[in-house]
Each structure stands twice: as C-alpha cells, then as structure tokens.
Amino acid sequence: MYGETATPAEISDLPDTTQVQTEVTPQMIPLSLKKILCVGLVSIEFSLR
C-alpha cells in the first residue's frame, strides 16, 4: 500500500506543489508528515548501521 501511494504522490507533489495542495489540502498534510517520518526513520536506521 505504501509503495503504490508513495510513488505517484511524490511525483505529483514535486512538480505541482500548489495544484496538489489546492486540490487535496487536508490529505497532503498527514501524507507528507508520514512520508517525512518514514524517510527519517529509515535514514536513521541506515546511518546507525
């Protein structure tokens, strides 16, 4: 589930930030936060190892 939603979301979020935010404002906030948290946790785990 994360892989399917992460790929199109990141691609559409990078080029069209304003359009995505205006279309889906409440959903982008938690999605971006979750992505940042997941990426942060993964990077921390890799850096520790």
PDB file of N, CA, C and O in Angstrom:
ATOM      1  N   MET A   1       0.833  -1.208   0.000  1.00  0.00           N
ATOM      2  CA  MET A   1       0.000   0.000   0.000  1.00  0.00           C
ATOM      3  C   MET A   1       0.872   1.264   0.000  1.00  0.00           C
ATOM      4  O   MET A   1       0.588   2.213  -0.731  1.00  0.00           O
ATOM      5  N   TYR A   2       1.931   1.275   0.820  1.00  0.00           N
ATOM      6  CA  TYR A   2       2.777   2.470   0.895  1.00  0.00           C
ATOM      7  C   TYR A   2       3.495   2.716  -0.420  1.00  0.00           C
ATOM      8  O   TYR A   2       3.625   3.856  -0.866  1.00  0.00           O
ATOM      9  N   GLY A   3       3.970   1.616  -1.048  1.00  0.00           N
ATOM     10  CA  GLY A   3       4.712   1.792  -2.289  1.00  0.00           C
ATOM     11  C   GLY A   3       3.838   2.379  -3.391  1.00  0.00           C
ATOM     12  O   GLY A   3       4.277   3.260  -4.131  1.00  0.00           O
ATOM     13  N   GLU A   4       2.583   1.888  -3.505  1.00  0.00           N
ATOM     14  CA  GLU A   4       1.707   2.379  -4.562  1.00  0.00           C
ATOM     15  C   GLU A   4       1.351   3.848  -4.347  1.00  0.00           C
ATOM     16  O   GLU A   4       1.328   4.627  -5.300  1.00  0.00           O
ATOM     17  N   THR A   5       1.073   4.230  -3.096  1.00  0.00           N
ATOM     18  CA  THR A   5       0.661   5.611  -2.831  1.00  0.00           C
ATOM     19  C   THR A   5       1.860   6.543  -2.789  1.00  0.00           C
ATOM     20  O   THR A   5       1.725   7.734  -3.072  1.00  0.00           O
ATOM     21  N   ALA A   6       3.032   6.021  -2.440  1.00  0.00           N
ATOM     22  CA  ALA A   6       4.217   6.884  -2.297  1.00  0.00           C
ATOM     23  C   ALA A   6       4.738   7.312  -3.668  1.00  0.00           C
ATOM     24  O   ALA A   6       5.122   8.468  -3.847  1.00  0.00           O
ATOM     25  N   THR A   7       4.755   6.391  -4.642  1.00  0.00           N
ATOM     26  CA  THR A   7       5.332   6.726  -5.944  1.00  0.00           C
ATOM     27  C   THR A   7       4.568   7.844  -6.658  1.00  0.00           C
ATOM     28  O   THR A   7       5.182   8.853  -7.004  1.00  0.00           O
ATOM     29  N   PRO A   8       3.250   7.714  -6.896  1.00  0.00           N
ATOM     30  CA  PRO A   8       2.521   8.775  -7.615  1.00  0.00           C
ATOM     31  C   PRO A   8       2.417  10.057  -6.803  1.00  0.00           C
ATOM     32  O   PRO A   8       2.415  11.151  -7.367  1.00  0.00           O
ATOM     33  N   ALA A   9       2.332   9.931  -5.496  1.00  0.00           N
ATOM     34  CA  ALA A   9       2.198  11.122  -4.640  1.00  0.00           C
ATOM     35  C   ALA A   9       3.457  11.969  -4.720  1.00  0.00           C
ATOM     36  O   ALA A   9       3.375  13.189  -4.859  1.00  0.00           O
ATOM     37  N   GLU A  10       4.618  11.336  -4.634  1.00  0.00           N
ATOM     38  CA  GLU A  10       5.877  12.088  -4.685  1.00  0.00           C
ATOM     39  C   GLU A  10       6.057  12.739  -6.056  1.00  0.00           C
ATOM     40  O   GLU A  10       6.466  13.896  -6.152  1.00  0.00           O
ATOM     41  N   ILE A  11       5.749  11.988  -7.114  1.00  0.00           N
ATOM     42  CA  ILE A  11       5.927  12.519  -8.469  1.00  0.00           C
ATOM     43  C   ILE A  11       5.016  13.725  -8.685  1.00  0.00           C
ATOM     44  O   ILE A  11       5.456  14.748  -9.210  1.00  0.00           O
ATOM     45  N   SER A  12       3.747  13.612  -8.283  1.00  0.00           N
ATOM     46  CA  SER A  12       2.802  14.708  -8.490  1.00  0.00           C
ATOM     47  C   SER A  12       3.054  15.837  -7.502  1.00  0.00           C
ATOM     48  O   SER A  12       2.700  16.985  -7.771  1.00  0.00           O
ATOM     49  N   ASP A  13       3.661  15.526  -6.362  1.00  0.00           N
ATOM     50  CA  ASP A  13       3.901  16.550  -5.342  1.00  0.00           C
ATOM     51  C   ASP A  13       5.100  17.419  -5.712  1.00  0.00           C
ATOM     52  O   ASP A  13       5.121  18.608  -5.395  1.00  0.00           O
ATOM     53  N   LEU A  14       6.096  16.840  -6.378  1.00  0.00           N
ATOM     54  CA  LEU A  14       7.304  17.606  -6.709  1.00  0.00           C
ATOM     55  C   LEU A  14       7.035  18.696  -7.753  1.00  0.00           C
ATOM     56  O   LEU A  14       7.329  19.860  -7.483  1.00  0.00           O
ATOM     57  N   PRO A  15       6.487  18.372  -8.938  1.00  0.00           N
ATOM     58  CA  PRO A  15       6.278  19.392  -9.968  1.00  0.00           C
ATOM     59  C   PRO A  15       5.093  20.309  -9.689  1.00  0.00           C
ATOM     60  O   PRO A  15       5.182  21.516  -9.917  1.00  0.00           O
ATOM     61  N   ASP A  16       3.992  19.757  -9.201  1.00  0.00           N
ATOM     62  CA  ASP A  16       2.781  20.560  -8.968  1.00  0.00           C
ATOM     63  C   ASP A  16       2.481  20.622  -7.477  1.00  0.00           C
ATOM     64  O   ASP A  16       1.597  19.920  -6.987  1.00  0.00           O
ATOM     65  N   THR A  17       3.218  21.462  -6.760  1.00  0.00           N
ATOM     66  CA  THR A  17       3.000  21.551  -5.312  1.00  0.00           C
ATOM     67  C   THR A  17       1.745  22.345  -5.012  1.00  0.00           C
ATOM     68  O   THR A  17       0.936  21.940  -4.177  1.00  0.00           O
ATOM     69  N   THR A  18       1.575  23.482  -5.691  1.00  0.00           N
ATOM     70  CA  THR A  18       0.419  24.339  -5.410  1.00  0.00           C
ATOM     71  C   THR A  18      -0.869  23.657  -5.860  1.00  0.00           C
ATOM     72  O   THR A  18      -1.879  23.711  -5.159  1.00  0.00           O
ATOM     73  N   GLN A  19      -0.835  23.015  -7.027  1.00  0.00           N
ATOM     74  CA  GLN A  19      -2.040  22.367  -7.539  1.00  0.00           C
ATOM     75  C   GLN A  19      -2.479  21.236  -6.612  1.00  0.00           C
ATOM     76  O   GLN A  19      -3.665  21.102  -6.309  1.00  0.00           O
ATOM     77  N   VAL A  20      -1.528  20.430  -6.165  1.00  0.00           N
ATOM     78  CA  VAL A  20      -1.865  19.304  -5.291  1.00  0.00           C
ATOM     79  C   VAL A  20      -2.436  19.819  -3.977  1.00  0.00           C
ATOM     80  O   VAL A  20      -3.418  19.280  -3.465  1.00  0.00           O
ATOM     81  N   GLN A  21      -1.820  20.862  -3.435  1.00  0.00           N
ATOM     82  CA  GLN A  21      -2.279  21.405  -2.154  1.00  0.00           C
ATOM     83  C   GLN A  21      -3.697  21.958  -2.288  1.00  0.00           C
ATOM     84  O   GLN A  21      -4.532  21.740  -1.410  1.00  0.00           O
ATOM     85  N   THR A  22      -3.977  22.678  -3.391  1.00  0.00           N
ATOM     86  CA  THR A  22      -5.302  23.262  -3.563  1.00  0.00           C
ATOM     87  C   THR A  22      -6.345  22.165  -3.776  1.00  0.00           C
ATOM     88  O   THR A  22      -7.483  22.290  -3.325  1.00  0.00           O
ATOM     89  N   GLU A  23      -5.952  21.093  -4.464  1.00  0.00           N
ATOM     90  CA  GLU A  23      -6.899  20.007  -4.720  1.00  0.00           C
ATOM     91  C   GLU A  23      -7.156  19.200  -3.448  1.00  0.00           C
ATOM     92  O   GLU A  23      -8.304  18.957  -3.077  1.00  0.00           O
ATOM     93  N   VAL A  24      -6.082  18.793  -2.791  1.00  0.00           N
ATOM     94  CA  VAL A  24      -6.232  17.973  -1.579  1.00  0.00           C
ATOM     95  C   VAL A  24      -5.392  18.592  -0.465  1.00  0.00           C
ATOM     96  O   VAL A  24      -4.253  18.188  -0.235  1.00  0.00           O
ATOM     97  N   THR A  25      -5.969  19.574   0.219  1.00  0.00           N
ATOM     98  CA  THR A  25      -5.217  20.248   1.281  1.00  0.00           C
ATOM     99  C   THR A  25      -5.140  19.409   2.555  1.00  0.00           C
ATOM    100  O   THR A  25      -4.048  19.235   3.095  1.00  0.00           O
ATOM    101  N   PRO A  26      -6.268  18.879   3.058  1.00  0.00           N
ATOM    102  CA  PRO A  26      -6.232  18.136   4.327  1.00  0.00           C
ATOM    103  C   PRO A  26      -5.497  16.808   4.226  1.00  0.00           C
ATOM    104  O   PRO A  26      -4.915  16.350   5.209  1.00  0.00           O
ATOM    105  N   GLN A  27      -5.515  16.181   3.052  1.00  0.00           N
ATOM    106  CA  GLN A  27      -4.881  14.859   2.928  1.00  0.00           C
ATOM    107  C   GLN A  27      -3.374  14.980   2.731  1.00  0.00           C
ATOM    108  O   GLN A  27      -2.623  14.104   3.160  1.00  0.00           O
ATOM    109  N   MET A  28      -2.924  16.058   2.086  1.00  0.00           N
ATOM    110  CA  MET A  28      -1.491  16.200   1.818  1.00  0.00           C
ATOM    111  C   MET A  28      -0.703  16.417   3.103  1.00  0.00           C
ATOM    112  O   MET A  28       0.447  15.989   3.204  1.00  0.00           O
ATOM    113  N   ILE A  29      -1.315  17.084   4.093  1.00  0.00           N
ATOM    114  CA  ILE A  29      -0.592  17.363   5.341  1.00  0.00           C
ATOM    115  C   ILE A  29      -0.182  16.060   6.037  1.00  0.00           C
ATOM    116  O   ILE A  29       1.004  15.877   6.310  1.00  0.00           O
ATOM    117  N   PRO A  30      -1.123  15.144   6.335  1.00  0.00           N
ATOM    118  CA  PRO A  30      -0.742  13.901   7.017  1.00  0.00           C
ATOM    119  C   PRO A  30       0.138  13.016   6.138  1.00  0.00           C
ATOM    120  O   PRO A  30       1.049  12.355   6.638  1.00  0.00           O
ATOM    121  N   LEU A  31      -0.129  12.999   4.831  1.00  0.00           N
ATOM    122  CA  LEU A  31       0.679  12.167   3.929  1.00  0.00           C
ATOM    123  C   LEU A  31       2.129  12.626   3.945  1.00  0.00           C
ATOM    124  O   LEU A  31       3.046  11.814   4.062  1.00  0.00           O
ATOM    125  N   SER A  32       2.327  13.933   3.827  1.00  0.00           N
ATOM    126  CA  SER A  32       3.705  14.451   3.806  1.00  0.00           C
ATOM    127  C   SER A  32       4.382  14.182   5.140  1.00  0.00           C
ATOM    128  O   SER A  32       5.559  13.823   5.181  1.00  0.00           O
ATOM    129  N   LEU A  33       3.641  14.357   6.236  1.00  0.00           N
ATOM    130  CA  LEU A  33       4.224  14.115   7.564  1.00  0.00           C
ATOM    131  C   LEU A  33       4.627  12.653   7.692  1.00  0.00           C
ATOM    132  O   LEU A  33       5.718  12.341   8.170  1.00  0.00           O
ATOM    133  N   LYS A  34       3.734  11.751   7.258  1.00  0.00           N
ATOM    134  CA  LYS A  34       4.042  10.318   7.348  1.00  0.00           C
ATOM    135  C   LYS A  34       5.260   9.989   6.488  1.00  0.00           C
ATOM    136  O   LYS A  34       6.129   9.221   6.904  1.00  0.00           O
ATOM    137  N   LYS A  35       5.322  10.570   5.291  1.00  0.00           N
ATOM    138  CA  LYS A  35       6.467  10.304   4.406  1.00  0.00           C
ATOM    139  C   LYS A  35       7.756  10.774   5.066  1.00  0.00           C
ATOM    140  O   LYS A  35       8.760  10.061   5.070  1.00  0.00           O
ATOM    141  N   ILE A  36       7.717  11.993   5.627  1.00  0.00           N
ATOM    142  CA  ILE A  36       8.926  12.537   6.270  1.00  0.00           C
ATOM    143  C   ILE A  36       9.340  11.643   7.436  1.00  0.00           C
ATOM    144  O   ILE A  36      10.523  11.345   7.605  1.00  0.00           O
ATOM    145  N   LEU A  37       8.364  11.214   8.241  1.00  0.00           N
ATOM    146  CA  LEU A  37       8.681  10.365   9.394  1.00  0.00           C
ATOM    147  C   LEU A  37       9.276   9.044   8.923  1.00  0.00           C
ATOM    148  O   LEU A  37      10.284   8.589   9.463  1.00  0.00           O
ATOM    149  N   CYS A  38       8.653   8.421   7.912  1.00  0.00           N
ATOM    150  CA  CYS A  38       9.149   7.133   7.410  1.00  0.00           C
ATOM    151  C   CYS A  38      10.558   7.292   6.854  1.00  0.00           C
ATOM    152  O   CYS A  38      11.448   6.504   7.176  1.00  0.00           O
ATOM    153  N   VAL A  39      10.764   8.304   6.027  1.00  0.00           N
ATOM    154  CA  VAL A  39      12.093   8.528   5.438  1.00  0.00           C
ATOM    155  C   VAL A  39      13.108   8.797   6.536  1.00  0.00           C
ATOM    156  O   VAL A  39      14.234   8.305   6.479  1.00  0.00           O
ATOM    157  N   GLY A  40      12.712   9.582   7.543  1.00  0.00           N
ATOM    158  CA  GLY A  40      13.623   9.897   8.643  1.00  0.00           C
ATOM    159  C   GLY A  40      14.003   8.645   9.410  1.00  0.00           C
ATOM    160  O   GLY A  40      15.175   8.428   9.717  1.00  0.00           O
ATOM    161  N   LEU A  41      13.002   7.814   9.721  1.00  0.00           N
ATOM    162  CA  LEU A  41      13.285   6.585  10.470  1.00  0.00           C
ATOM    163  C   LEU A  41      14.214   5.682   9.662  1.00  0.00           C
ATOM    164  O   LEU A  41      15.175   5.135  10.204  1.00  0.00           O
ATOM    165  N   VAL A  42      13.931   5.524   8.371  1.00  0.00           N
ATOM    166  CA  VAL A  42      14.762   4.656   7.525  1.00  0.00           C
ATOM    167  C   VAL A  42      16.187   5.190   7.459  1.00  0.00           C
ATOM    168  O   VAL A  42      17.150   4.431   7.575  1.00  0.00           O
ATOM    169  N   SER A  43      16.315   6.510   7.269  1.00  0.00           N
ATOM    170  CA  SER A  43      17.663   7.097   7.173  1.00  0.00           C
ATOM    171  C   SER A  43      18.408   6.930   8.489  1.00  0.00           C
ATOM    172  O   SER A  43      19.610   6.664   8.499  1.00  0.00           O
ATOM    173  N   ILE A  44      17.687   7.088   9.610  1.00  0.00           N
ATOM    174  CA  ILE A  44      18.334   6.930  10.925  1.00  0.00           C
ATOM    175  C   ILE A  44      18.812   5.488  11.094  1.00  0.00           C
ATOM    176  O   ILE A  44      19.932   5.250  11.546  1.00  0.00           O
ATOM    177  N   GLU A  45      17.959   4.529  10.732  1.00  0.00           N
ATOM    178  CA  GLU A  45      18.346   3.119  10.871  1.00  0.00           C
ATOM    179  C   GLU A  45      19.581   2.822  10.016  1.00  0.00           C
ATOM    180  O   GLU A  45      20.509   2.159  10.479  1.00  0.00           O
ATOM    181  N   PHE A  46      19.597   3.310   8.770  1.00  0.00           N
ATOM    182  CA  PHE A  46      20.740   3.062   7.885  1.00  0.00           C
ATOM    183  C   PHE A  46      21.993   3.723   8.435  1.00  0.00           C
ATOM    184  O   PHE A  46      23.077   3.143   8.391  1.00  0.00           O
ATOM    185  N   SER A  47      21.844   4.944   8.955  1.00  0.00           N
ATOM    186  CA  SER A  47      23.021   5.660   9.470  1.00  0.00           C
ATOM    187  C   SER A  47      23.567   4.947  10.708  1.00  0.00           C
ATOM    188  O   SER A  47      24.781   4.884  10.904  1.00  0.00           O
ATOM    189  N   LEU A  48      22.672   4.410  11.545  1.00  0.00           N
ATOM    190  CA  LEU A  48      23.129   3.704  12.744  1.00  0.00           C
ATOM    191  C   LEU A  48      23.894   2.445  12.339  1.00  0.00           C
ATOM    192  O   LEU A  48      24.913   2.110  12.942  1.00  0.00           O
ATOM    193  N   ARG A  49      23.397   1.754  11.318  1.00  0.00           N
ATOM    194  CA  ARG A  49      24.059   0.531  10.866  1.00  0.00           C
ATOM    195  C   ARG A  49      25.285   0.913  10.063  1.00  0.00           C
ATOM    196  O   ARG A  49      26.003   0.038   9.579  1.00  0.00           O
TER     197      ARG A  49
END
